Amino acid sequence: MNQRFFSTLVVAALAVGCSNAPTPGTDAAADAPAADAAAPSGEALVAMFGCRNCHQSMNAADGVLSGQSTPRPGTMAHGSNLTPDMATGLGAWTEEQVVRAIREGTDESGRSLCSTMPRYGAAPINMTTETARVIAQYLRALPAVNRMIPASSCP
């Protein structure tokens, strides 16, 4: 499925499924979202945006989102350790730096990450800053895993 078709499908599904306007001739309260309906969790968002595809080790014993030591196919880009480990993960990064990395594709110093890192702030995805914050908070709550991942070499 091509990216443009998928993006159009997602936008259409959101437009249809997210309307809170009551249907004419119905009780508005019956159409309102349930009071206990919650926004997706950070874990659900990580799954939805495919973060594990690049940042999850093939060995489950290595820990959740502790990086990949094998480069992405056709690249020399390694999915980094996203756990809050101070030495090998995102422990020294601020929440704002993590949000920028997710939405803008920049590292803690503002340099561009490898092009394999999606930049979700750009169209067609348009991840909101709030959604990126939920993901960043989830990452900070993971157990810290001291796991060195090789440096990526980007063209």
Phi, psi and omega per residue, in radians:
M1 nan 2.258 -3.095
N2 -1.358 2.775 -3.036
Q3 -1.084 -0.733 -3.108
R4 -1.110 -0.776 3.135
F5 -1.085 -0.799 -3.132
F6 -1.059 -0.774 -3.129
S7 -1.093 -0.731 3.121
T8 -1.118 -0.727 3.128
L9 -1.082 -0.772 3.135
V10 -1.101 -0.813 -3.137
V11 -1.078 -0.760 3.136
A12 -1.100 -0.741 3.133
A13 -1.113 -0.714 3.115
L14 -1.144 -0.727 -3.132
A15 -1.094 -0.699 -3.125
V16 -1.313 -0.770 -3.017
G17 -1.457 -0.207 -3.028
C18 -1.842 0.075 -3.131
S19 -1.276 2.187 3.099
N20 -1.741 0.051 -3.129
A21 -1.221 2.330 3.128
P22 -1.184 2.574 3.072
T23 -1.289 2.373 3.135
P24 -0.929 2.386 3.103
G25 1.425 0.178 3.110
T26 -2.078 2.903 3.092
D27 -1.356 2.102 -3.093
A28 -1.030 -0.634 -3.120
A29 -1.131 -0.612 -3.139
A30 -1.199 -0.484 -3.130
D31 -1.561 -0.170 -3.110
A32 -1.226 2.613 3.103
P33 -1.087 2.673 3.113
A34 -1.087 2.512 -3.100
A35 -1.076 -0.521 -3.096
D36 -1.631 0.110 3.100
A37 -1.164 2.239 -3.088
A38 -2.016 2.709 3.036
A39 -1.148 2.716 3.128
P40 -1.017 2.523 3.103
S41 -1.296 2.889 3.071
G42 -1.028 -0.685 3.121
E43 -1.104 -0.739 3.115
A44 -1.147 -0.691 3.125
L45 -1.159 -0.686 3.092
V46 -1.051 -0.734 3.107
A47 -1.166 -0.784 -3.086
M48 -1.092 -0.699 -3.106
F49 -1.556 0.018 3.023
G50 1.294 0.445 -3.106
C51 -1.037 -0.604 -3.112
R52 -1.142 -0.450 -3.126
N53 -0.948 -0.612 -3.108
C54 -1.931 -0.466 -2.974
H55 -1.876 0.048 3.128
Q56 -1.802 2.224 3.084
S57 -1.122 2.611 3.062
M58 -1.228 -0.318 3.120
N59 -1.756 1.887 -3.085
A60 -0.990 -0.490 -3.138
A61 -1.164 -0.287 3.141
D62 -1.262 -0.353 3.127
G63 1.866 2.741 -3.101
V64 -1.164 2.219 3.068
L65 0.950 0.641 -3.128
S66 -1.578 0.207 3.026
G67 1.685 2.935 3.108
Q68 -2.118 2.223 -3.140
S69 -1.471 -0.167 3.070
T70 -1.733 2.325 -3.122
P71 -1.176 2.745 3.073
R72 -1.046 2.533 -3.121
P73 -0.927 2.309 3.103
G74 1.301 0.178 -3.113
T75 -2.401 3.128 2.947
M76 -2.061 0.521 3.131
A77 -1.680 2.199 3.115
H78 -1.852 2.329 3.061
G79 -1.195 2.071 -3.019
S80 -1.284 2.880 3.095
N81 -1.295 2.026 -3.108
L82 -1.702 0.110 3.124
T83 -1.342 2.878 -3.098
P84 -1.414 0.438 3.078
D85 -1.106 2.294 -3.085
M86 -1.203 -0.590 -3.062
A87 -1.539 -0.634 -2.999
T88 -2.165 -0.038 -3.092
G89 -2.156 -2.572 -3.086
L90 -1.674 0.243 -3.059
G91 -0.973 -0.592 -3.131
A92 -1.546 -0.126 -3.133
W93 -1.400 2.519 3.020
T94 -1.408 2.857 3.076
E95 -1.020 -0.700 -3.136
E96 -1.102 -0.672 3.105
Q97 -1.146 -0.677 3.104
V98 -1.153 -0.758 3.112
V99 -1.035 -0.785 3.117
R100 -1.078 -0.703 3.127
A101 -1.081 -0.742 -3.132
I102 -1.198 -0.836 -3.020
R103 -1.494 -0.527 -3.031
E104 -2.022 -0.193 3.140
G105 1.258 0.697 3.111
T106 -2.153 2.662 3.123
D107 -1.475 -3.016 -3.077
E108 -1.111 -0.361 3.114
S109 -1.685 -0.034 -3.140
G110 1.622 0.026 3.095
R111 -1.376 2.613 3.141
S112 -1.140 2.397 3.005
L113 -1.391 2.972 3.088
C114 -0.990 2.610 -3.091
S115 -1.125 -0.220 3.080
T116 -1.264 -0.309 3.086
M117 -1.384 1.993 3.118
P118 -1.051 2.570 3.063
R119 -1.920 1.592 -2.995
Y120 -1.257 -0.180 3.089
G121 -1.312 -0.301 -3.096
A122 -1.560 2.757 3.057
A123 -1.096 2.605 0.165
P124 -1.616 -0.101 -3.043
I125 -1.344 -0.825 -3.130
N126 0.902 0.946 3.045
M127 -1.112 2.329 3.141
T128 -1.310 2.795 3.065
T129 -1.060 -0.689 -3.135
E130 -1.086 -0.726 3.102
T131 -1.101 -0.762 3.101
A132 -1.096 -0.610 3.096
R133 -1.138 -0.717 3.115
V134 -1.067 -0.743 3.103
I135 -1.116 -0.782 3.139
A136 -1.050 -0.735 3.125
Q137 -1.142 -0.669 3.079
Y138 -1.086 -0.797 -3.128
L139 -1.065 -0.686 -3.133
R140 -1.200 -0.391 -3.125
A141 -1.555 -0.145 3.113
L142 -1.179 2.710 3.007
P143 -1.121 2.367 3.104
A144 -1.196 2.299 3.120
V145 -2.128 2.085 3.099
N146 -1.452 1.671 -3.083
R147 -2.482 1.882 -3.125
M148 -1.317 2.254 3.095
I149 -1.923 2.407 3.125
P150 -1.006 2.608 3.098
A151 -1.168 2.498 3.094
S152 -1.411 2.594 3.055
S153 -2.082 1.879 -3.056
C154 -1.817 2.508 3.083
P155 -1.202 nan nan
